[in-house]
Amino acid sequence: MVVLSFVPGVSVLAVSARSAASGFIQGVFTTLGIVLGDAVYIVLAIYGLSIIADLMGSHFFLVKYLGGVYLLGLGVKHWISVTHEHRLDKNRESSLLSSFLTGLLITLSDQKAIFFYLGFFPAFIDLSSATFADTVIIVTVATVAVGGVKLVYAFVAATTGSILNSASAKKAINMTAGSILVCVGVFLLATA
C-alpha cells in the first residue's frame, strides 16, 4: 500500500498543491480528508464484499477473477502512463476545512478507489470471516500507509516543491506501482 500510495495522481497533486501554496499544515488537512475517504471505501469494500461472498457462495471466485483482471489493467496503465511536471502557484490562502474537504471529496469521487479495494482485498482477506477487529486493523494500516506517504508529499512540496514532482521520479514510481499491481492481479487470478 505504501508503494501504491506514492503513485502520482489527483490526490498527490492536491496534497502537493495545498502544501506548496499554503504550507505544510494545509497538506496535513488534505491528507486527513484523503485518509477518511479511503476508510469509508475500505469499510464499504469489506462489508459489501462479505455480503456478496455470502450470496454468491462457491461462485465468489468470479469476483476474484474480475478483481485480478482489473488490477492487471491498472498495473499496465501505470506502466504506459505519460508523466508531466506540474507547476504550483505559491501564496494561496486556504482554510483548513477547505483543505480537508478537498482531500475527502477527491477520494470519494474517485470510483477507482473502491474498485481497487474490491480487487485487492479478496487476494489477502477471507471476507466471509472478516471481523470488526480485522476492519480496524486494515483501516489502521491504510491510514499509516496512505497518510504517511501523502505527508511525505506534503512535506516535500512545502519545503522544496520539486523533488518528487519531476517527470522522471513520477515515471519510476508508476513503473514500481504498476509492477506491484500486476503481481497482485496475477496472484489473485492464480488463487481464484
NUZADREN-807329 format. One line per field, with one value per residue: residue in one letter; x, y, z of N, C-alpha, C in turn. Coordinates in steps of 0.02 Angstrom, whole numbers, plus 50000, padded with zeros to 5 digits. Atoms other than C-alpha are relative to their C-alpha. Example, Ala and Ser with C-alpha at 12.3 -4.5 7.8 and 13.67 -1.06 7.14 Angstrom:
2
r (a|s);
n_X (50045|49958);
n_Y (49941|49941);
n_Z (50000|49997);
ca_X (50615|50684);
ca_Y (49775|49947);
ca_Z (50390|50357);
c_X (50045|49961);
c_Y (50060|50055);
c_Z (50000|50037);
//
This chain:
192
r (m|v|v|l|s|f|v|p|g|v|s|v|l|a|v|s|a|r|s|a|a|s|g|f|i|q|g|v|f|t|t|l|g|i|v|l|g|d|a|v|y|i|v|l|a|i|y|g|l|s|i|i|a|d|l|m|g|s|h|f|f|l|v|k|y|l|g|g|v|y|l|l|g|l|g|v|k|h|w|i|s|v|t|h|e|h|r|l|d|k|n|r|e|s|s|l|l|s|s|f|l|t|g|l|l|i|t|l|s|d|q|k|a|i|f|f|y|l|g|f|f|p|a|f|i|d|l|s|s|a|t|f|a|d|t|v|i|i|v|t|v|a|t|v|a|v|g|g|v|k|l|v|y|a|f|v|a|a|t|t|g|s|i|l|n|s|a|s|a|k|k|a|i|n|m|t|a|g|s|i|l|v|c|v|g|v|f|l|l|a|t|a);
n_X (50041|49955|49976|50056|50019|49953|50018|50027|50069|50036|49991|49932|49998|50037|49959|49941|50021|50020|49941|49955|50032|50023|49962|50003|50061|50054|49990|50020|50073|50020|49985|50051|50060|49986|50000|50070|50033|49977|50031|50069|49999|49978|50057|50049|49973|49999|50067|50037|49975|50019|50071|49999|49971|50052|50052|49975|49976|49942|49989|49965|49938|50010|49980|49927|49977|50011|49952|49934|49997|49998|49934|49954|50010|49976|49927|49977|50013|49946|49939|49998|50023|49956|49997|49986|49984|50053|49981|50049|50002|49981|50034|50073|50032|50047|50019|49986|50059|49998|49949|50027|50054|49968|49975|50056|50040|49959|50000|50068|50021|49956|50028|49946|49980|50041|49984|49935|50010|50039|49956|49941|50015|50010|49936|49966|50046|50059|50053|50057|49988|49972|50030|49991|49929|49964|50014|49962|49929|49992|50006|49940|49945|50011|49989|49927|49968|50022|49987|49928|49974|50025|49965|49934|50012|50015|49938|49955|50029|49996|49930|49964|50048|49983|49964|50042|50046|49968|50028|49961|50019|50067|49996|49973|50052|50052|49975|49999|50069|50029|49974|50033|50070|50001|49985|50059|50051|49983|50010|50073|50026|49973|50032|50073);
n_Y (49940|49942|49988|49978|49933|49953|49989|49933|49996|49940|49988|49976|49931|49957|49992|49960|49931|49967|49990|49952|49934|49971|50025|50070|50016|50009|50067|50047|50004|50033|50071|50027|50012|50057|50060|50014|50027|50069|50041|50012|50050|50065|50030|50020|50057|50060|50024|50013|50062|50057|50014|50031|50067|50043|50011|50036|50066|50028|49962|49938|49998|49953|49934|50001|49994|49931|49958|50013|49968|49928|49981|50007|49942|49940|50004|49985|49928|49963|50010|49962|49932|49944|49956|49929|49959|49952|49938|49984|49930|49986|49949|50000|50007|50056|50020|50069|50038|50005|50051|50064|50018|50014|50068|50046|50003|50031|50072|50027|49996|50043|50067|50049|50020|50055|50058|50025|50038|50059|50047|50014|50037|50072|50036|50003|50004|50043|49951|50031|50003|49936|49974|49928|49990|50003|49936|49947|50010|49980|49927|49972|50010|49954|49932|49989|50005|49946|49937|49988|49981|49934|49951|49991|49954|49934|49972|49984|49944|49939|49979|49993|49997|50027|50064|50055|49975|50006|50052|50063|50031|50026|50059|50055|50019|50034|50066|50042|50014|50042|50068|50029|50013|50059|50060|50016|50023|50068|50041|50007|50045|50068|50030|50007);
n_Z (50000|49999|50067|50041|49978|50030|50070|50009|50024|49979|49928|49990|50025|49954|49940|50018|50015|49938|49959|50032|50004|49936|49943|49982|49962|50050|50027|49948|49999|50062|49988|49955|50041|50043|49958|49981|50060|50008|49946|50021|50054|49973|49965|50052|50037|49958|49982|50061|50029|49959|50016|50066|49992|49970|50049|50058|49979|50036|50062|49983|50038|50056|49975|49999|50069|50021|49964|50028|50066|49988|49976|50056|50044|49965|50001|50067|50010|49967|50039|50063|49989|50014|49942|50012|49941|49986|49967|49947|49982|49930|49959|50002|49935|50000|49933|49984|50020|50073|50016|49979|50047|50065|49997|49992|50060|50053|49990|50008|50070|50039|50000|50005|49932|49977|50042|49978|49938|50017|50032|49959|49938|50005|50005|49935|49944|50005|49986|49966|49929|49978|49939|49987|49984|50064|50035|49966|50019|50070|50004|49968|50048|50056|49975|49993|50066|50044|49966|49996|50065|50018|49959|50031|50055|49971|49974|50056|50037|49958|49992|50063|50054|50066|50000|50021|50052|50066|50043|49993|49936|50008|50044|49960|49953|50039|50020|49940|49981|50052|49990|49941|50017|50044|49959|49959|50046|50019|49940|49990|50052|49988|49941|50010);
ca_X (50000|50146|50217|50047|50014|50168|50088|50061|49879|49747|49766|49954|49933|49803|49915|50067|49972|49896|50063|50165|50038|49983|50103|50127|49975|49860|49937|49907|49722|49707|49788|49664|49521|49601|49626|49445|49384|49492|49423|49245|49288|49379|49228|49112|49227|49248|49067|48997|49110|49071|48885|48920|49029|48888|48761|48872|48938|49053|49035|49131|49286|49209|49235|49416|49438|49362|49470|49626|49588|49555|49721|49815|49738|49777|49958|49980|49902|50034|50173|50122|50064|50141|50201|50213|50290|50164|50192|50109|50052|50127|50046|49865|49758|49654|49556|49595|49415|49433|49592|49508|49355|49466|49551|49389|49293|49437|49441|49253|49234|49370|49275|49442|49474|49326|49367|49547|49492|49363|49501|49638|49553|49498|49682|49729|49572|49444|49296|49171|49256|49312|49279|49265|49442|49504|49422|49503|49674|49651|49593|49741|49865|49788|49791|49975|50022|49918|49929|50116|50152|50040|50125|50293|50224|50156|50324|50424|50303|50304|50495|50556|50409|50503|50594|50451|50361|50485|50428|50571|50526|50343|50388|50492|50351|50224|50333|50355|50172|50120|50231|50155|49978|50015|50092|49941|49824|49916|49916|49729|49694|49807|49722|49545);
ca_Y (50000|50117|50096|50114|50271|50351|50340|50518|50558|50684|50658|50681|50837|50905|50874|50946|51098|51138|51118|51215|51356|51373|51275|51102|51110|51128|50969|50882|50926|50874|50708|50686|50704|50578|50453|50471|50442|50285|50223|50243|50144|50009|49981|49978|49857|49737|49729|49743|49603|49494|49510|49470|49322|49253|49275|49203|49056|48949|49069|49207|49159|49265|49421|49369|49349|49519|49598|49514|49574|49750|49755|49689|49826|49958|49898|49904|50078|50136|50060|50153|50315|50479|50589|50777|50903|51017|51198|51251|51427|51500|51602|51550|51573|51423|51366|51203|51146|51181|51076|50934|50935|50940|50779|50695|50740|50694|50521|50495|50549|50429|50272|50188|50184|50072|49959|49948|49892|49773|49694|49699|49630|49460|49416|49440|49428|49292|49410|49284|49285|49468|49539|49715|49697|49647|49803|49914|49838|49862|50042|50075|50001|50102|50260|50240|50188|50314|50453|50431|50441|50591|50679|50648|50732|50875|50899|50893|51012|51133|51134|51110|51082|50990|50832|50708|50815|50781|50678|50552|50523|50501|50377|50272|50273|50224|50080|50013|50029|49954|49804|49777|49791|49665|49544|49558|49538|49381|49313|49345|49258|49111|49085|49104);
ca_Z (50000|50034|49860|49780|49882|49803|49630|49571|49544|49587|49775|49766|49662|49784|49936|49847|49783|49952|50040|49913|49901|50082|50192|50266|50382|50230|50159|50326|50323|50140|50189|50332|50208|50090|50231|50290|50112|50100|50267|50201|50044|50143|50255|50103|50012|50158|50212|50038|49976|50125|50087|49904|49957|50065|49925|49788|49890|49783|49635|49727|49627|49487|49594|49618|49430|49396|49531|49461|49285|49350|49444|49292|49185|49315|49325|49137|49135|49260|49155|48999|49079|49025|49167|49173|49290|49374|49421|49583|49624|49783|49922|49905|50059|50107|50258|50346|50318|50133|50127|50223|50110|49956|50010|50062|49905|49790|49867|49874|49693|49636|49588|49552|49740|49777|49628|49689|49862|49787|49683|49814|49970|49905|49874|50057|50163|50192|50178|50243|50412|50422|50595|50662|50731|50557|50485|50617|50578|50391|50412|50528|50403|50262|50368|50408|50230|50133|50262|50286|50101|50074|50220|50135|49980|50087|50172|50011|49924|50070|50080|49902|49789|49653|49708|49691|49561|49420|49273|49298|49482|49436|49297|49418|49545|49410|49349|49526|49569|49402|49434|49606|49538|49400|49526|49642|49493|49436|49614|49628|49463|49509|49678|49611);
c_X (50043|50023|49944|49977|50046|49982|49970|49930|49969|50011|50070|50007|49964|50041|50060|49981|49982|50061|50046|49970|49987|50034|49983|49934|49941|50005|49979|49924|49972|50011|49948|49935|50008|49995|49929|49961|50020|49968|49927|49999|50022|49942|49947|50025|49998|49931|49957|50022|49981|49927|49996|50027|49949|49946|50023|50025|50061|50015|50039|50067|49994|50020|50076|50029|49992|50049|50070|50009|50004|50069|50053|49995|50026|50076|50028|49990|50055|50065|50004|49980|50055|49999|50021|50021|49944|50030|49946|50004|50017|49953|49925|49974|49947|49984|50017|49940|49998|50050|49975|49947|50027|50024|49944|49961|50038|49997|49932|49976|50043|49974|50054|50021|49958|50014|50068|49991|49960|50044|50056|49984|49990|50066|50031|49955|49945|49940|49941|50010|50032|49962|50009|50073|50043|49992|50040|50074|50013|49996|50062|50060|49994|50013|50074|50034|49982|50016|50074|50030|49977|50034|50071|49993|49987|50064|50047|49973|50007|50072|50036|49955|50018|50031|49957|49952|50030|49969|50038|49983|49931|50000|50026|49948|49945|50022|50000|49929|49965|50022|49966|49928|49994|50013|49940|49943|50012|49990|49926|49970|50023|49966|49925|49988);
c_Y (50063|50017|50026|50070|50053|50017|50070|49997|50063|50014|50026|50072|50047|50013|50045|50072|50038|50016|50053|50070|50030|49971|49927|49981|49990|49931|49947|49993|49969|49925|49969|49986|49940|49935|49982|49971|49928|49955|49984|49946|49932|49965|49976|49938|49936|49973|49988|49935|49940|49981|49965|49929|49951|49983|49955|49930|49979|50038|50065|50006|50048|50071|50004|50008|50072|50048|49991|50034|50076|50022|49993|50060|50064|50002|50018|50075|50042|49993|50046|50074|50051|50046|50070|50033|50051|50061|50018|50074|50008|50051|50004|49990|49946|49983|49927|49956|49990|49947|49930|49976|49985|49928|49949|49992|49972|49924|49970|50003|49957|49928|49947|49975|49941|49937|49971|49957|49936|49946|49977|49955|49925|49960|49988|49987|49950|50042|49969|49997|50065|50027|50075|50015|49998|50066|50056|49994|50023|50075|50033|49994|50049|50072|50015|50000|50060|50068|50016|50023|50070|50055|50011|50048|50071|50034|50022|50061|50065|50025|50012|50006|49966|49931|49943|50020|49994|49943|49934|49965|49969|49937|49940|49974|49961|49930|49952|49981|49956|49928|49965|49983|49939|49937|49980|49974|49928|49952|49987|49952|49928|49966|49993|49933);
c_Z (50000|49930|49956|50018|49970|49928|49993|49969|50026|50074|50015|49978|50048|50063|49985|49987|50063|50043|49970|50001|50068|50062|50017|50034|49953|49968|50050|50000|49935|50007|50046|49962|49955|50040|50022|49941|49987|50052|49982|49947|50025|50035|49950|49963|50042|50013|49939|49968|50042|49989|49932|50005|50029|49949|49942|50018|49960|49935|50013|49963|49940|50020|50002|49930|49975|50034|49973|49933|50007|50022|49946|49953|50031|50000|49932|49986|50032|49962|49941|50008|49985|50060|49980|50065|50008|50034|50050|50017|50074|50032|49990|50070|49996|50071|50010|49981|49925|49978|50017|49951|49930|49999|50003|49935|49940|50006|49988|49928|49954|50002|49993|50069|50023|49958|50019|50062|49986|49967|50044|50059|49992|49995|50069|50059|49986|50022|50038|50076|50027|50060|50004|50014|49936|49962|50032|49982|49929|49992|50030|49953|49942|50021|50005|49931|49957|50032|50004|49935|49980|50042|49974|49942|50026|50024|49944|49962|50039|50004|49935|49940|49936|50000|49973|49944|49930|49961|50008|50065|49994|49956|50040|50049|49963|49979|50059|50020|49949|50007|50059|49984|49954|50040|50044|49956|49978|50059|50011|49949|50012|50059|49993|49969);
//
